[in-house]
Amino acid sequence: MDGVFEKLQNCYGNVRGKTDFVPRAGIVLGSGLGDYADSIRVEYELPYGEIEGFPVSTVPGHEGKFIFGYVGHVPVACMKGRVHYYEGYPISDVVLPIRLLKLMGAEILFLTNAAGGVNTSFHAGDLMMIKDHISVFAPNPLVGPNQDSLGTRFPDMSHVYDRELQKLILRKAKENHIFLQEGVYAQLTGPSYESPAEIRMLRMMGCDAVGMSTVAEAIAANHMGMRICGISCISNLAAGMTPEPLSHKEVQLAADMAAPNFKKLVTEVCKEFPVD
């Protein structure tokens, strides 16, 4: 952990050498959802590649930069693209951006992703508020020596997704007439999509949606005491639920279809984040 923490501190120092912007909230934009950054009143943009030692996304649809600015009156740092474990990065690098957001000042983390629908009542283009997650399939980012300055050795996971933020999301969805599913999200490693048998297993375990990100980030954020909320864009029904093969292009097309409601919901929620 000493090397991991040193790398984190170096990245923080590098960012602070370029901007002194202090975000109240961090927003992570998933596959096909990067256009949301266009909704922000931008103060500064910082490509990941300009931060020494920072992991850089290699996935189509993940542009790879921080957008610092305002949603309403709330200062935010928006991650336009994330890195994934399947890209070959160690899990400590996957969650480094989240830890960096916290060091920069973010107390709230808004996670988004494109996910496969496991729940048979879901449809492509639905939005799902994440109420809980299953993390047994991806590496836990807290494995190894604990850095006490980041958080406790054994963090409680009873309420990873903040109840008050969930109420805010539900209220804003209702006020804006946006249909919103709720459910449990599971992270698998990828990059291959799940098999039909794996999807049946996930459904039996109580999963509603599955993807290749988010959970490790939520664990790291929870470890550091951040308040967390999340929304999945159901980009497709998972393997075995339709006769069609799965593709990343399908993920991006569904995200594009859901984009107007997604942008509206995220904006209205962020505007009511506490700023003190």
C-alpha positions as CSV (number, residue, x, y, z in Angstrom):
1,M,0.0,0.0,0.0
2,D,3.0,2.3,0.5
3,G,3.7,2.4,-3.2
4,V,0.0,2.8,-4.0
5,F,-0.3,5.7,-1.6
6,E,2.8,7.3,-2.9
7,K,1.4,7.1,-6.4
8,L,-1.8,8.6,-5.3
9,Q,0.0,11.5,-3.5
10,N,2.1,12.1,-6.6
11,C,-1.0,12.3,-8.8
12,Y,-2.6,14.7,-6.4
13,G,0.4,16.9,-6.3
14,N,0.4,16.9,-10.1
15,V,-3.2,17.9,-10.4
16,R,-2.8,20.6,-7.8
17,G,0.1,22.0,-9.9
18,K,-2.4,22.5,-12.7
19,T,-5.6,23.6,-10.9
20,D,-6.8,24.6,-7.4
21,F,-10.5,23.8,-8.2
22,V,-12.2,22.1,-5.2
23,P,-15.1,19.9,-6.2
24,R,-18.0,19.1,-3.9
25,A,-19.0,16.0,-5.9
26,G,-17.3,13.6,-8.3
27,I,-19.2,12.2,-11.3
28,V,-18.0,9.1,-13.2
29,L,-19.4,8.8,-16.7
30,G,-19.7,5.3,-18.1
31,S,-19.8,3.9,-21.7
32,G,-21.6,6.1,-24.1
33,L,-22.5,8.6,-21.4
34,G,-19.6,11.0,-21.8
35,D,-21.7,13.6,-23.6
36,Y,-23.1,14.6,-20.2
37,A,-19.9,16.6,-19.7
38,D,-21.3,19.0,-22.2
39,S,-23.9,20.0,-19.7
40,I,-21.3,21.3,-17.2
41,R,-20.3,25.0,-16.9
42,V,-16.6,24.2,-17.4
43,E,-13.8,25.9,-15.5
44,Y,-10.9,23.6,-16.5
45,E,-10.2,20.4,-18.4
46,L,-7.4,18.0,-17.6
47,P,-6.7,15.0,-19.8
48,Y,-5.7,11.9,-17.8
49,G,-2.5,11.6,-19.9
50,E,-1.3,14.9,-18.5
51,I,-1.3,13.6,-14.9
52,E,2.0,11.8,-14.3
53,G,1.3,8.1,-13.4
54,F,-2.4,8.3,-13.9
55,P,-4.1,5.3,-15.6
56,V,-5.5,6.2,-19.1
57,S,-8.6,4.6,-20.5
58,T,-8.3,2.5,-23.7
59,V,-12.0,1.8,-24.3
60,P,-14.1,3.3,-27.1
61,G,-16.6,5.9,-25.6
62,H,-14.2,6.8,-22.7
63,E,-12.5,10.0,-23.8
64,G,-10.3,10.1,-20.7
65,K,-10.2,13.5,-18.9
66,F,-11.4,15.4,-15.9
67,I,-13.9,18.2,-16.4
68,F,-13.9,20.7,-13.5
69,G,-16.9,23.0,-13.3
70,Y,-20.4,23.6,-12.0
71,V,-23.8,21.9,-12.3
72,G,-26.0,24.7,-11.1
73,H,-24.1,26.1,-8.2
74,V,-22.4,22.8,-7.2
75,P,-18.7,22.5,-8.0
76,V,-18.1,19.1,-9.6
77,A,-15.2,17.1,-11.0
78,C,-16.5,14.9,-13.8
79,M,-14.6,11.9,-15.0
80,K,-15.2,11.7,-18.8
81,G,-14.3,8.0,-19.0
82,R,-12.9,5.5,-16.5
83,V,-10.4,2.7,-16.5
84,H,-11.3,-0.9,-16.0
85,Y,-9.7,-3.9,-14.5
86,Y,-9.9,-5.8,-17.8
87,E,-7.7,-3.3,-19.5
88,G,-4.8,-4.8,-17.5
89,Y,-4.5,-2.3,-14.8
90,P,-4.0,-3.4,-11.2
91,I,-7.2,-2.8,-9.1
92,S,-5.3,-0.1,-7.2
93,D,-5.0,1.9,-10.4
94,V,-8.7,1.3,-11.2
95,V,-9.7,3.0,-8.0
96,L,-6.9,5.6,-8.0
97,P,-9.2,8.2,-9.7
98,I,-11.8,7.8,-7.0
99,R,-9.3,8.3,-4.2
100,L,-8.0,11.3,-6.1
101,L,-11.4,12.8,-6.2
102,K,-11.7,12.5,-2.5
103,L,-8.3,14.1,-1.9
104,M,-9.3,17.0,-4.2
105,G,-12.3,17.7,-1.9
106,A,-15.2,15.6,-3.2
107,E,-17.5,14.3,-0.5
108,I,-20.1,12.8,-2.8
109,L,-19.5,10.3,-5.6
110,F,-22.1,9.8,-8.3
111,L,-21.3,6.6,-10.3
112,T,-22.8,5.8,-13.6
113,N,-22.4,2.9,-16.0
114,A,-23.8,1.0,-18.9
115,A,-25.0,-2.4,-17.7
116,G,-26.7,-5.6,-19.0
117,G,-30.2,-6.2,-17.7
118,V,-30.5,-9.4,-15.6
119,N,-34.0,-8.7,-14.3
120,T,-36.5,-10.0,-16.8
121,S,-38.7,-6.9,-16.3
122,F,-36.0,-4.5,-17.6
123,H,-35.7,-3.2,-21.1
124,A,-32.8,-1.7,-23.1
125,G,-32.7,2.1,-22.4
126,D,-34.1,1.9,-18.9
127,L,-32.3,3.7,-16.1
128,M,-31.7,1.8,-12.8
129,M,-30.8,3.4,-9.5
130,I,-28.2,1.2,-7.7
131,K,-29.5,0.2,-4.2
132,D,-26.8,-2.3,-3.5
133,H,-24.1,-4.4,-5.2
134,I,-22.4,-7.8,-5.3
135,S,-18.6,-7.6,-5.4
136,V,-17.5,-11.2,-5.1
137,F,-16.4,-11.6,-8.7
138,A,-14.0,-8.7,-9.0
139,P,-10.8,-8.0,-6.9
140,N,-11.4,-6.0,-3.8
141,P,-9.3,-2.8,-3.9
142,L,-8.7,-3.0,-0.2
143,V,-6.7,-6.2,-0.2
144,G,-3.2,-5.7,1.1
145,P,-1.8,-3.5,3.9
146,N,-4.3,-0.8,4.9
147,Q,-3.5,2.9,4.6
148,D,-5.0,4.2,7.8
149,S,-5.0,7.8,6.4
150,L,-7.5,6.7,3.7
151,G,-9.8,4.6,5.9
152,T,-10.3,1.8,8.4
153,R,-9.0,-1.7,7.9
154,F,-12.5,-3.3,8.0
155,P,-15.1,-0.8,6.6
156,D,-18.8,-1.4,7.1
157,M,-20.7,-2.0,3.9
158,S,-24.2,-2.0,5.2
159,H,-25.2,1.2,3.4
160,V,-22.7,1.8,0.6
161,Y,-25.3,3.7,-1.4
162,D,-26.4,6.7,0.6
163,R,-30.1,6.5,1.6
164,E,-30.7,10.2,1.5
165,L,-29.1,10.5,-2.0
166,Q,-31.4,7.6,-3.1
167,K,-34.4,9.5,-1.9
168,L,-33.2,12.5,-3.8
169,I,-32.8,10.5,-7.0
170,L,-36.2,9.0,-6.7
171,R,-37.8,12.4,-6.0
172,K,-36.1,14.0,-9.0
173,A,-37.1,11.1,-11.3
174,K,-40.7,11.5,-10.2
175,E,-40.7,15.3,-10.6
176,N,-39.2,15.0,-14.1
177,H,-41.4,12.1,-15.2
178,I,-38.4,9.8,-15.7
179,F,-39.1,6.1,-15.4
180,L,-36.6,4.7,-13.0
181,Q,-35.9,1.1,-12.1
182,E,-34.2,0.1,-8.8
183,G,-31.9,-2.8,-8.2
184,V,-28.7,-4.6,-7.3
185,Y,-25.6,-4.3,-9.6
186,A,-22.9,-6.9,-9.9
187,Q,-19.4,-6.3,-11.2
188,L,-17.7,-9.0,-13.1
189,T,-14.2,-8.6,-14.5
190,G,-14.9,-8.7,-18.3
191,P,-13.9,-8.1,-21.0
192,S,-15.9,-11.0,-22.2
193,Y,-19.7,-10.7,-21.7
194,E,-21.3,-13.2,-19.4
195,S,-22.5,-16.6,-20.5
196,P,-26.2,-17.4,-20.3
197,A,-25.5,-19.8,-17.4
198,E,-23.7,-17.0,-15.5
199,I,-26.7,-14.7,-16.1
200,R,-29.0,-17.4,-14.6
201,M,-26.7,-17.6,-11.6
202,L,-26.7,-13.9,-11.1
203,R,-30.4,-13.7,-11.3
204,M,-30.7,-16.5,-8.6
205,M,-28.3,-14.4,-6.5
206,G,-30.6,-11.4,-6.6
207,C,-28.8,-9.3,-9.2
208,D,-30.8,-7.0,-11.5
209,A,-27.9,-5.6,-13.6
210,V,-24.4,-6.6,-14.4
211,G,-21.3,-4.8,-15.7
212,M,-17.5,-4.5,-15.6
213,S,-17.0,-1.4,-13.4
214,T,-18.4,0.6,-10.5
215,V,-18.3,-1.8,-7.5
216,A,-14.6,-1.6,-6.9
217,E,-14.9,2.2,-7.2
218,A,-17.8,2.2,-4.6
219,I,-15.8,0.1,-2.2
220,A,-12.8,2.5,-2.4
221,A,-15.1,5.5,-2.0
222,N,-16.9,3.9,1.0
223,H,-13.5,3.1,2.6
224,M,-12.7,6.9,2.4
225,G,-16.0,8.0,3.9
226,M,-17.6,9.4,0.7
227,R,-21.4,9.5,0.2
228,I,-22.2,7.4,-2.8
229,C,-25.1,7.1,-5.3
230,G,-25.3,5.4,-8.7
231,I,-27.3,4.9,-11.8
232,S,-27.0,2.2,-14.5
233,C,-28.1,2.7,-18.0
234,I,-29.5,-0.7,-19.1
235,S,-27.9,-1.0,-22.4
236,N,-29.0,-4.5,-23.4
237,L,-30.7,-7.5,-22.0
238,A,-28.0,-9.9,-20.8
239,A,-26.8,-13.1,-22.6
240,G,-29.5,-15.7,-23.1
241,M,-32.4,-13.3,-22.7
242,T,-32.6,-12.4,-26.4
243,P,-31.5,-14.3,-29.6
244,E,-29.1,-11.5,-30.5
245,P,-25.4,-11.6,-29.8
246,L,-24.0,-8.8,-27.5
247,S,-21.7,-6.0,-28.8
248,H,-20.1,-2.8,-27.4
249,K,-21.8,-0.9,-30.3
250,E,-25.2,-2.0,-28.9
251,V,-24.1,-0.7,-25.5
252,Q,-23.3,2.7,-26.9
253,L,-26.5,2.9,-29.0
254,A,-28.7,2.2,-26.0
255,A,-26.8,4.8,-23.9
256,D,-27.4,7.3,-26.7
257,M,-31.1,6.5,-26.5
258,A,-31.2,7.0,-22.8
259,A,-29.0,10.1,-22.8
260,P,-31.7,12.8,-22.6
261,N,-33.3,11.3,-19.5
262,F,-29.9,10.5,-18.0
263,K,-28.6,14.0,-18.5
264,K,-31.8,15.5,-17.0
265,L,-31.8,13.2,-14.0
266,V,-28.1,13.6,-13.2
267,T,-28.3,17.4,-13.5
268,E,-31.4,17.8,-11.3
269,V,-29.9,15.5,-8.6
270,C,-26.5,17.3,-8.6
271,K,-28.1,20.7,-8.3
272,E,-29.4,19.7,-4.9
273,F,-26.2,18.2,-3.5
274,P,-25.3,20.1,-0.3
275,V,-22.4,22.5,-1.0
276,D,-21.3,23.3,2.6
